[in-house]
Amino acid sequence: MRSADRSTAVTGSQVRRAPAGTSWRTNRLFHVLQVGDQAPDFKLPTTGGQELTLGDALEKYRALVFLFYVLDFTGG
């Protein structure tokens, strides 16, 4: 996999022009977890208008999968 080391945010136009298989490392902006690392606790809004923390979700469900759709503006 090719690597494009960037110290600032990657723009959409940069991604579109990049060759397939380019890996964008933006470690200054994001903490990259390795396999086996524990994720830091965070909270996200639910579709019901409440907040759910990672810790609360793990207590309730034991395992989680987060799926993010980039530029998905559908209503659900």
PyMOL Python script that loads the backbone (N, CA, C, O; Angstrom):
from pymol import cmd

cmd.read_pdbstr("""\
ATOM      1  N   MET A   1       0.837  -1.174   0.000  1.00  0.00           N
ATOM      2  CA  MET A   1       0.000   0.000   0.000  1.00  0.00           C
ATOM      3  C   MET A   1       0.882   1.237   0.000  1.00  0.00           C
ATOM      4  O   MET A   1       1.822   1.325   0.790  1.00  0.00           O
ATOM      5  N   ARG A   2       0.602   2.168  -0.850  1.00  0.00           N
ATOM      6  CA  ARG A   2       1.365   3.410  -0.904  1.00  0.00           C
ATOM      7  C   ARG A   2       0.958   4.304   0.255  1.00  0.00           C
ATOM      8  O   ARG A   2      -0.164   4.216   0.755  1.00  0.00           O
ATOM      9  N   SER A   3       1.856   5.148   0.668  1.00  0.00           N
ATOM     10  CA  SER A   3       1.579   6.017   1.808  1.00  0.00           C
ATOM     11  C   SER A   3       1.806   7.466   1.430  1.00  0.00           C
ATOM     12  O   SER A   3       2.803   7.805   0.793  1.00  0.00           O
ATOM     13  N   ALA A   4       0.879   8.316   1.826  1.00  0.00           N
ATOM     14  CA  ALA A   4       1.019   9.758   1.629  1.00  0.00           C
ATOM     15  C   ALA A   4       1.029  10.393   3.011  1.00  0.00           C
ATOM     16  O   ALA A   4      -0.031  10.569   3.612  1.00  0.00           O
ATOM     17  N   ASP A   5       2.185  10.735   3.519  1.00  0.00           N
ATOM     18  CA  ASP A   5       2.299  11.280   4.865  1.00  0.00           C
ATOM     19  C   ASP A   5       1.881  12.742   4.854  1.00  0.00           C
ATOM     20  O   ASP A   5       2.523  13.567   4.203  1.00  0.00           O
ATOM     21  N   ARG A   6       0.828  13.063   5.555  1.00  0.00           N
ATOM     22  CA  ARG A   6       0.294  14.418   5.598  1.00  0.00           C
ATOM     23  C   ARG A   6       0.237  14.886   7.055  1.00  0.00           C
ATOM     24  O   ARG A   6      -0.085  14.104   7.949  1.00  0.00           O
ATOM     25  N   SER A   7       0.547  16.150   7.287  1.00  0.00           N
ATOM     26  CA  SER A   7       0.473  16.679   8.647  1.00  0.00           C
ATOM     27  C   SER A   7      -0.785  17.502   8.859  1.00  0.00           C
ATOM     28  O   SER A   7      -1.032  17.961   9.975  1.00  0.00           O
ATOM     29  N   THR A   8      -1.579  17.700   7.830  1.00  0.00           N
ATOM     30  CA  THR A   8      -2.830  18.438   7.950  1.00  0.00           C
ATOM     31  C   THR A   8      -3.964  17.578   7.432  1.00  0.00           C
ATOM     32  O   THR A   8      -3.742  16.466   6.952  1.00  0.00           O
ATOM     33  N   ALA A   9      -5.172  18.091   7.530  1.00  0.00           N
ATOM     34  CA  ALA A   9      -6.337  17.336   7.086  1.00  0.00           C
ATOM     35  C   ALA A   9      -6.253  17.041   5.592  1.00  0.00           C
ATOM     36  O   ALA A   9      -5.721  17.834   4.815  1.00  0.00           O
ATOM     37  N   VAL A  10      -6.778  15.909   5.216  1.00  0.00           N
ATOM     38  CA  VAL A  10      -6.803  15.484   3.819  1.00  0.00           C
ATOM     39  C   VAL A  10      -8.116  15.963   3.211  1.00  0.00           C
ATOM     40  O   VAL A  10      -9.185  15.744   3.783  1.00  0.00           O
ATOM     41  N   THR A  11      -8.039  16.612   2.061  1.00  0.00           N
ATOM     42  CA  THR A  11      -9.249  17.108   1.405  1.00  0.00           C
ATOM     43  C   THR A  11      -9.828  16.058   0.474  1.00  0.00           C
ATOM     44  O   THR A  11      -9.140  15.127   0.055  1.00  0.00           O
ATOM     45  N   GLY A  12     -11.102  16.223   0.158  1.00  0.00           N
ATOM     46  CA  GLY A  12     -11.760  15.299  -0.755  1.00  0.00           C
ATOM     47  C   GLY A  12     -11.107  15.268  -2.122  1.00  0.00           C
ATOM     48  O   GLY A  12     -10.991  14.204  -2.730  1.00  0.00           O
ATOM     49  N   SER A  13     -10.677  16.429  -2.617  1.00  0.00           N
ATOM     50  CA  SER A  13     -10.046  16.450  -3.941  1.00  0.00           C
ATOM     51  C   SER A  13      -8.715  15.709  -3.925  1.00  0.00           C
ATOM     52  O   SER A  13      -8.346  15.088  -4.921  1.00  0.00           O
ATOM     53  N   GLN A  14      -7.985  15.763  -2.807  1.00  0.00           N
ATOM     54  CA  GLN A  14      -6.734  15.005  -2.707  1.00  0.00           C
ATOM     55  C   GLN A  14      -7.016  13.509  -2.770  1.00  0.00           C
ATOM     56  O   GLN A  14      -6.294  12.760  -3.427  1.00  0.00           O
ATOM     57  N   VAL A  15      -8.054  13.087  -2.093  1.00  0.00           N
ATOM     58  CA  VAL A  15      -8.397  11.668  -2.078  1.00  0.00           C
ATOM     59  C   VAL A  15      -8.816  11.216  -3.472  1.00  0.00           C
ATOM     60  O   VAL A  15      -8.410  10.144  -3.918  1.00  0.00           O
ATOM     61  N   ARG A  16      -9.623  12.018  -4.165  1.00  0.00           N
ATOM     62  CA  ARG A  16     -10.078  11.640  -5.508  1.00  0.00           C
ATOM     63  C   ARG A  16      -8.920  11.527  -6.492  1.00  0.00           C
ATOM     64  O   ARG A  16      -8.962  10.684  -7.388  1.00  0.00           O
ATOM     65  N   ARG A  17      -7.885  12.356  -6.347  1.00  0.00           N
ATOM     66  CA  ARG A  17      -6.752  12.332  -7.279  1.00  0.00           C
ATOM     67  C   ARG A  17      -5.705  11.283  -6.905  1.00  0.00           C
ATOM     68  O   ARG A  17      -4.824  10.984  -7.711  1.00  0.00           O
ATOM     69  N   ALA A  18      -5.784  10.730  -5.717  1.00  0.00           N
ATOM     70  CA  ALA A  18      -4.760   9.794  -5.247  1.00  0.00           C
ATOM     71  C   ALA A  18      -4.905   8.438  -5.934  1.00  0.00           C
ATOM     72  O   ALA A  18      -6.019   8.006  -6.233  1.00  0.00           O
ATOM     73  N   PRO A  19      -3.780   7.769  -6.185  1.00  0.00           N
ATOM     74  CA  PRO A  19      -3.848   6.422  -6.756  1.00  0.00           C
ATOM     75  C   PRO A  19      -4.541   5.464  -5.790  1.00  0.00           C
ATOM     76  O   PRO A  19      -4.481   5.647  -4.574  1.00  0.00           O
ATOM     77  N   ALA A  20      -5.189   4.457  -6.330  1.00  0.00           N
ATOM     78  CA  ALA A  20      -5.837   3.451  -5.494  1.00  0.00           C
ATOM     79  C   ALA A  20      -4.816   2.824  -4.560  1.00  0.00           C
ATOM     80  O   ALA A  20      -3.676   2.583  -4.955  1.00  0.00           O
ATOM     81  N   GLY A  21      -5.212   2.564  -3.344  1.00  0.00           N
ATOM     82  CA  GLY A  21      -4.328   1.940  -2.370  1.00  0.00           C
ATOM     83  C   GLY A  21      -3.485   2.920  -1.585  1.00  0.00           C
ATOM     84  O   GLY A  21      -2.623   2.498  -0.814  1.00  0.00           O
ATOM     85  N   THR A  22      -3.704   4.226  -1.754  1.00  0.00           N
ATOM     86  CA  THR A  22      -2.946   5.218  -0.993  1.00  0.00           C
ATOM     87  C   THR A  22      -3.431   5.217   0.450  1.00  0.00           C
ATOM     88  O   THR A  22      -4.637   5.227   0.698  1.00  0.00           O
ATOM     89  N   SER A  23      -2.527   5.205   1.380  1.00  0.00           N
ATOM     90  CA  SER A  23      -2.845   5.252   2.806  1.00  0.00           C
ATOM     91  C   SER A  23      -2.588   6.664   3.310  1.00  0.00           C
ATOM     92  O   SER A  23      -1.471   7.167   3.187  1.00  0.00           O
ATOM     93  N   TRP A  24      -3.590   7.303   3.870  1.00  0.00           N
ATOM     94  CA  TRP A  24      -3.447   8.672   4.376  1.00  0.00           C
ATOM     95  C   TRP A  24      -3.208   8.612   5.876  1.00  0.00           C
ATOM     96  O   TRP A  24      -4.085   8.207   6.638  1.00  0.00           O
ATOM     97  N   ARG A  25      -2.035   9.010   6.286  1.00  0.00           N
ATOM     98  CA  ARG A  25      -1.704   9.034   7.713  1.00  0.00           C
ATOM     99  C   ARG A  25      -1.846  10.466   8.212  1.00  0.00           C
ATOM    100  O   ARG A  25      -1.089  11.353   7.821  1.00  0.00           O
ATOM    101  N   THR A  26      -2.817  10.671   9.071  1.00  0.00           N
ATOM    102  CA  THR A  26      -3.040  11.991   9.648  1.00  0.00           C
ATOM    103  C   THR A  26      -2.957  11.879  11.170  1.00  0.00           C
ATOM    104  O   THR A  26      -3.844  12.352  11.881  1.00  0.00           O
ATOM    105  N   ASN A  27      -1.908  11.263  11.657  1.00  0.00           N
ATOM    106  CA  ASN A  27      -1.771  10.984  13.080  1.00  0.00           C
ATOM    107  C   ASN A  27      -1.780  12.234  13.944  1.00  0.00           C
ATOM    108  O   ASN A  27      -2.051  12.145  15.142  1.00  0.00           O
ATOM    109  N   ARG A  28      -1.496  13.380  13.377  1.00  0.00           N
ATOM    110  CA  ARG A  28      -1.545  14.603  14.170  1.00  0.00           C
ATOM    111  C   ARG A  28      -2.976  14.981  14.519  1.00  0.00           C
ATOM    112  O   ARG A  28      -3.210  15.655  15.522  1.00  0.00           O
ATOM    113  N   LEU A  29      -3.922  14.562  13.717  1.00  0.00           N
ATOM    114  CA  LEU A  29      -5.313  14.903  13.952  1.00  0.00           C
ATOM    115  C   LEU A  29      -6.076  13.801  14.667  1.00  0.00           C
ATOM    116  O   LEU A  29      -7.020  14.084  15.405  1.00  0.00           O
ATOM    117  N   PHE A  30      -5.689  12.567  14.464  1.00  0.00           N
ATOM    118  CA  PHE A  30      -6.409  11.434  15.013  1.00  0.00           C
ATOM    119  C   PHE A  30      -5.440  10.490  15.709  1.00  0.00           C
ATOM    120  O   PHE A  30      -4.306  10.304  15.269  1.00  0.00           O
ATOM    121  N   HIS A  31      -5.901   9.905  16.790  1.00  0.00           N
ATOM    122  CA  HIS A  31      -5.112   8.871  17.449  1.00  0.00           C
ATOM    123  C   HIS A  31      -5.457   7.553  16.766  1.00  0.00           C
ATOM    124  O   HIS A  31      -6.609   7.120  16.803  1.00  0.00           O
ATOM    125  N   VAL A  32      -4.489   6.925  16.156  1.00  0.00           N
ATOM    126  CA  VAL A  32      -4.721   5.679  15.436  1.00  0.00           C
ATOM    127  C   VAL A  32      -4.536   4.516  16.397  1.00  0.00           C
ATOM    128  O   VAL A  32      -3.481   4.367  17.014  1.00  0.00           O
ATOM    129  N   LEU A  33      -5.565   3.699  16.518  1.00  0.00           N
ATOM    130  CA  LEU A  33      -5.502   2.529  17.384  1.00  0.00           C
ATOM    131  C   LEU A  33      -4.951   1.344  16.609  1.00  0.00           C
ATOM    132  O   LEU A  33      -5.190   1.197  15.411  1.00  0.00           O
ATOM    133  N   GLN A  34      -4.225   0.521  17.301  1.00  0.00           N
ATOM    134  CA  GLN A  34      -3.727  -0.722  16.734  1.00  0.00           C
ATOM    135  C   GLN A  34      -4.623  -1.859  17.213  1.00  0.00           C
ATOM    136  O   GLN A  34      -5.355  -1.701  18.190  1.00  0.00           O
ATOM    137  N   VAL A  35      -4.571  -2.989  16.541  1.00  0.00           N
ATOM    138  CA  VAL A  35      -5.345  -4.152  16.955  1.00  0.00           C
ATOM    139  C   VAL A  35      -4.985  -4.486  18.394  1.00  0.00           C
ATOM    140  O   VAL A  35      -3.807  -4.603  18.734  1.00  0.00           O
ATOM    141  N   GLY A  36      -5.995  -4.638  19.237  1.00  0.00           N
ATOM    142  CA  GLY A  36      -5.785  -4.955  20.644  1.00  0.00           C
ATOM    143  C   GLY A  36      -5.767  -3.743  21.554  1.00  0.00           C
ATOM    144  O   GLY A  36      -5.865  -3.896  22.772  1.00  0.00           O
ATOM    145  N   ASP A  37      -5.642  -2.528  20.999  1.00  0.00           N
ATOM    146  CA  ASP A  37      -5.677  -1.308  21.814  1.00  0.00           C
ATOM    147  C   ASP A  37      -7.084  -1.082  22.344  1.00  0.00           C
ATOM    148  O   ASP A  37      -8.069  -1.451  21.705  1.00  0.00           O
ATOM    149  N   GLN A  38      -7.165  -0.469  23.521  1.00  0.00           N
ATOM    150  CA  GLN A  38      -8.458  -0.097  24.077  1.00  0.00           C
ATOM    151  C   GLN A  38      -8.812   1.306  23.592  1.00  0.00           C
ATOM    152  O   GLN A  38      -8.012   2.234  23.711  1.00  0.00           O
ATOM    153  N   ALA A  39     -10.002   1.449  23.052  1.00  0.00           N
ATOM    154  CA  ALA A  39     -10.447   2.756  22.556  1.00  0.00           C
ATOM    155  C   ALA A  39     -10.741   3.677  23.732  1.00  0.00           C
ATOM    156  O   ALA A  39     -11.236   3.223  24.763  1.00  0.00           O
ATOM    157  N   PRO A  40     -10.444   4.960  23.589  1.00  0.00           N
ATOM    158  CA  PRO A  40     -10.797   5.906  24.648  1.00  0.00           C
ATOM    159  C   PRO A  40     -12.317   6.058  24.714  1.00  0.00           C
ATOM    160  O   PRO A  40     -13.009   5.892  23.709  1.00  0.00           O
ATOM    161  N   ASP A  41     -12.825   6.371  25.894  1.00  0.00           N
ATOM    162  CA  ASP A  41     -14.262   6.560  26.042  1.00  0.00           C
ATOM    163  C   ASP A  41     -14.688   7.808  25.276  1.00  0.00           C
ATOM    164  O   ASP A  41     -13.992   8.823  25.302  1.00  0.00           O
ATOM    165  N   PHE A  42     -15.807   7.735  24.610  1.00  0.00           N
ATOM    166  CA  PHE A  42     -16.349   8.874  23.870  1.00  0.00           C
ATOM    167  C   PHE A  42     -17.855   8.754  23.877  1.00  0.00           C
ATOM    168  O   PHE A  42     -18.393   7.713  24.254  1.00  0.00           O
ATOM    169  N   LYS A  43     -18.542   9.800  23.467  1.00  0.00           N
ATOM    170  CA  LYS A  43     -20.000   9.739  23.399  1.00  0.00           C
ATOM    171  C   LYS A  43     -20.481  10.191  22.029  1.00  0.00           C
ATOM    172  O   LYS A  43     -19.879  11.044  21.377  1.00  0.00           O
ATOM    173  N   LEU A  44     -21.592   9.582  21.619  1.00  0.00           N
ATOM    174  CA  LEU A  44     -22.215   9.883  20.334  1.00  0.00           C
ATOM    175  C   LEU A  44     -23.706  10.103  20.553  1.00  0.00           C
ATOM    176  O   LEU A  44     -24.287   9.520  21.468  1.00  0.00           O
ATOM    177  N   PRO A  45     -24.332  10.935  19.729  1.00  0.00           N
ATOM    178  CA  PRO A  45     -25.784  11.099  19.837  1.00  0.00           C
ATOM    179  C   PRO A  45     -26.495   9.875  19.267  1.00  0.00           C
ATOM    180  O   PRO A  45     -26.045   9.280  18.288  1.00  0.00           O
ATOM    181  N   THR A  46     -27.601   9.514  19.890  1.00  0.00           N
ATOM    182  CA  THR A  46     -28.416   8.410  19.389  1.00  0.00           C
ATOM    183  C   THR A  46     -29.505   8.965  18.484  1.00  0.00           C
ATOM    184  O   THR A  46     -29.748  10.171  18.459  1.00  0.00           O
ATOM    185  N   THR A  47     -30.150   8.088  17.750  1.00  0.00           N
ATOM    186  CA  THR A  47     -31.257   8.526  16.903  1.00  0.00           C
ATOM    187  C   THR A  47     -32.446   8.978  17.735  1.00  0.00           C
ATOM    188  O   THR A  47     -33.344   9.644  17.220  1.00  0.00           O
ATOM    189  N   GLY A  48     -32.462   8.622  19.027  1.00  0.00           N
ATOM    190  CA  GLY A  48     -33.531   9.037  19.935  1.00  0.00           C
ATOM    191  C   GLY A  48     -33.264  10.359  20.618  1.00  0.00           C
ATOM    192  O   GLY A  48     -34.041  10.783  21.473  1.00  0.00           O
ATOM    193  N   GLY A  49     -32.166  11.024  20.252  1.00  0.00           N
ATOM    194  CA  GLY A  49     -31.867  12.331  20.820  1.00  0.00           C
ATOM    195  C   GLY A  49     -31.113  12.302  22.137  1.00  0.00           C
ATOM    196  O   GLY A  49     -30.955  13.343  22.775  1.00  0.00           O
ATOM    197  N   GLN A  50     -30.646  11.139  22.558  1.00  0.00           N
ATOM    198  CA  GLN A  50     -29.871  11.035  23.786  1.00  0.00           C
ATOM    199  C   GLN A  50     -28.406  10.840  23.435  1.00  0.00           C
ATOM    200  O   GLN A  50     -28.040  10.851  22.260  1.00  0.00           O
ATOM    201  N   GLU A  51     -27.565  10.662  24.450  1.00  0.00           N
ATOM    202  CA  GLU A  51     -26.145  10.396  24.217  1.00  0.00           C
ATOM    203  C   GLU A  51     -25.800   9.012  24.732  1.00  0.00           C
ATOM    204  O   GLU A  51     -26.321   8.570  25.756  1.00  0.00           O
ATOM    205  N   LEU A  52     -24.929   8.342  24.023  1.00  0.00           N
ATOM    206  CA  LEU A  52     -24.459   7.015  24.404  1.00  0.00           C
ATOM    207  C   LEU A  52     -22.945   7.056  24.477  1.00  0.00           C
ATOM    208  O   LEU A  52     -22.288   7.459  23.517  1.00  0.00           O
ATOM    209  N   THR A  53     -22.381   6.641  25.608  1.00  0.00           N
ATOM    210  CA  THR A  53     -20.924   6.591  25.728  1.00  0.00           C
ATOM    211  C   THR A  53     -20.445   5.199  25.354  1.00  0.00           C
ATOM    212  O   THR A  53     -21.201   4.230  25.419  1.00  0.00           O
ATOM    213  N   LEU A  54     -19.202   5.110  24.968  1.00  0.00           N
ATOM    214  CA  LEU A  54     -18.619   3.811  24.641  1.00  0.00           C
ATOM    215  C   LEU A  54     -18.678   2.891  25.855  1.00  0.00           C
ATOM    216  O   LEU A  54     -19.025   1.716  25.733  1.00  0.00           O
ATOM    217  N   GLY A  55     -18.340   3.426  27.020  1.00  0.00           N
ATOM    218  CA  GLY A  55     -18.363   2.618  28.239  1.00  0.00           C
ATOM    219  C   GLY A  55     -19.739   2.054  28.544  1.00  0.00           C
ATOM    220  O   GLY A  55     -19.867   0.874  28.870  1.00  0.00           O
ATOM    221  N   ASP A  56     -20.777   2.889  28.440  1.00  0.00           N
ATOM    222  CA  ASP A  56     -22.145   2.428  28.685  1.00  0.00           C
ATOM    223  C   ASP A  56     -22.557   1.360  27.680  1.00  0.00           C
ATOM    224  O   ASP A  56     -23.185   0.366  28.044  1.00  0.00           O
ATOM    225  N   ALA A  57     -22.204   1.567  26.423  1.00  0.00           N
ATOM    226  CA  ALA A  57     -22.567   0.606  25.385  1.00  0.00           C
ATOM    227  C   ALA A  57     -21.867  -0.735  25.606  1.00  0.00           C
ATOM    228  O   ALA A  57     -22.474  -1.789  25.423  1.00  0.00           O
ATOM    229  N   LEU A  58     -20.592  -0.697  26.000  1.00  0.00           N
ATOM    230  CA  LEU A  58     -19.867  -1.950  26.240  1.00  0.00           C
ATOM    231  C   LEU A  58     -20.429  -2.700  27.433  1.00  0.00           C
ATOM    232  O   LEU A  58     -20.468  -3.930  27.426  1.00  0.00           O
ATOM    233  N   GLU A  59     -20.870  -1.973  28.469  1.00  0.00           N
ATOM    234  CA  GLU A  59     -21.493  -2.635  29.620  1.00  0.00           C
ATOM    235  C   GLU A  59     -22.788  -3.329  29.207  1.00  0.00           C
ATOM    236  O   GLU A  59     -23.091  -4.428  29.671  1.00  0.00           O
ATOM    237  N   LYS A  60     -23.538  -2.682  28.340  1.00  0.00           N
ATOM    238  CA  LYS A  60     -24.835  -3.220  27.938  1.00  0.00           C
ATOM    239  C   LYS A  60     -24.719  -4.306  26.875  1.00  0.00           C
ATOM    240  O   LYS A  60     -25.424  -5.312  26.943  1.00  0.00           O
ATOM    241  N   TYR A  61     -23.831  -4.116  25.884  1.00  0.00           N
ATOM    242  CA  TYR A  61     -23.795  -5.009  24.729  1.00  0.00           C
ATOM    243  C   TYR A  61     -22.558  -5.899  24.638  1.00  0.00           C
ATOM    244  O   TYR A  61     -22.570  -6.863  23.872  1.00  0.00           O
ATOM    245  N   ARG A  62     -21.497  -5.619  25.382  1.00  0.00           N
ATOM    246  CA  ARG A  62     -20.235  -6.362  25.402  1.00  0.00           C
ATOM    247  C   ARG A  62     -19.390  -6.216  24.145  1.00  0.00           C
ATOM    248  O   ARG A  62     -18.164  -6.193  24.246  1.00  0.00           O
ATOM    249  N   ALA A  63     -19.985  -6.119  22.983  1.00  0.00           N
ATOM    250  CA  ALA A  63     -19.229  -5.943  21.736  1.00  0.00           C
ATOM    251  C   ALA A  63     -19.988  -4.959  20.852  1.00  0.00           C
ATOM    252  O   ALA A  63     -21.219  -4.949  20.832  1.00  0.00           O
ATOM    253  N   LEU A  64     -19.247  -4.140  20.127  1.00  0.00           N
ATOM    254  CA  LEU A  64     -19.866  -3.110  19.293  1.00  0.00           C
ATOM    255  C   LEU A  64     -19.205  -3.043  17.933  1.00  0.00           C
ATOM    256  O   LEU A  64     -18.021  -3.347  17.787  1.00  0.00           O
ATOM    257  N   VAL A  65     -19.972  -2.647  16.948  1.00  0.00           N
ATOM    258  CA  VAL A  65     -19.451  -2.332  15.624  1.00  0.00           C
ATOM    259  C   VAL A  65     -19.976  -0.947  15.279  1.00  0.00           C
ATOM    260  O   VAL A  65     -21.185  -0.718  15.275  1.00  0.00           O
ATOM    261  N   PHE A  66     -19.064  -0.024  14.988  1.00  0.00           N
ATOM    262  CA  PHE A  66     -19.458   1.313  14.557  1.00  0.00           C
ATOM    263  C   PHE A  66     -19.266   1.391  13.058  1.00  0.00           C
ATOM    264  O   PHE A  66     -18.194   1.077  12.541  1.00  0.00           O
ATOM    265  N   LEU A  67     -20.293   1.804  12.373  1.00  0.00           N
ATOM    266  CA  LEU A  67     -20.248   1.914  10.923  1.00  0.00           C
ATOM    267  C   LEU A  67     -20.592   3.344  10.550  1.00  0.00           C
ATOM    268  O   LEU A  67     -21.679   3.829  10.863  1.00  0.00           O
ATOM    269  N   PHE A  68     -19.668   4.018   9.882  1.00  0.00           N
ATOM    270  CA  PHE A  68     -19.853   5.410   9.504  1.00  0.00           C
ATOM    271  C   PHE A  68     -19.982   5.507   7.990  1.00  0.00           C
ATOM    272  O   PHE A  68     -19.159   4.965   7.253  1.00  0.00           O
ATOM    273  N   TYR A  69     -21.005   6.193   7.538  1.00  0.00           N
ATOM    274  CA  TYR A  69     -21.203   6.440   6.114  1.00  0.00           C
ATOM    275  C   TYR A  69     -20.732   7.852   5.814  1.00  0.00           C
ATOM    276  O   TYR A  69     -21.318   8.819   6.300  1.00  0.00           O
ATOM    277  N   VAL A  70     -19.701   7.975   5.034  1.00  0.00           N
ATOM    278  CA  VAL A  70     -19.199   9.286   4.648  1.00  0.00           C
ATOM    279  C   VAL A  70     -20.137   9.871   3.599  1.00  0.00           C
ATOM    280  O   VAL A  70     -20.428   9.234   2.587  1.00  0.00           O
ATOM    281  N   LEU A  71     -20.604  11.079   3.849  1.00  0.00           N
ATOM    282  CA  LEU A  71     -21.492  11.799   2.930  1.00  0.00           C
ATOM    283  C   LEU A  71     -22.789  11.054   2.655  1.00  0.00           C
ATOM    284  O   LEU A  71     -23.321  11.124   1.547  1.00  0.00           O
ATOM    285  N   ASP A  72     -23.299  10.347   3.642  1.00  0.00           N
ATOM    286  CA  ASP A  72     -24.583   9.666   3.506  1.00  0.00           C
ATOM    287  C   ASP A  72     -25.642  10.561   4.142  1.00  0.00           C
ATOM    288  O   ASP A  72     -25.766  10.615   5.365  1.00  0.00           O
ATOM    289  N   PHE A  73     -26.396  11.254   3.313  1.00  0.00           N
ATOM    290  CA  PHE A  73     -27.373  12.211   3.825  1.00  0.00           C
ATOM    291  C   PHE A  73     -28.795  11.657   3.810  1.00  0.00           C
ATOM    292  O   PHE A  73     -29.756  12.424   3.767  1.00  0.00           O
ATOM    293  N   THR A  74     -28.936  10.344   3.845  1.00  0.00           N
ATOM    294  CA  THR A  74     -30.267   9.759   3.841  1.00  0.00           C
ATOM    295  C   THR A  74     -30.885   9.861   5.227  1.00  0.00           C
ATOM    296  O   THR A  74     -30.175   9.984   6.225  1.00  0.00           O
ATOM    297  N   GLY A  75     -32.176   9.810   5.281  1.00  0.00           N
ATOM    298  CA  GLY A  75     -32.902   9.951   6.536  1.00  0.00           C
ATOM    299  C   GLY A  75     -32.932   8.694   7.380  1.00  0.00           C
ATOM    300  O   GLY A  75     -33.426   8.742   8.506  1.00  0.00           O
ATOM    301  N   GLY A  76     -32.433   7.586   6.899  1.00  0.00           N
ATOM    302  CA  GLY A  76     -32.371   6.384   7.705  1.00  0.00           C
ATOM    303  C   GLY A  76     -33.263   5.330   7.203  1.00  0.00           C
ATOM    304  O   GLY A  76     -33.323   4.245   7.782  1.00  0.00           O
TER     305      GLY A  76
END
""", "prot")
cmd.dss("prot")
cmd.show_as("cartoon", "prot")
cmd.util.cbc("prot")
cmd.orient("prot")
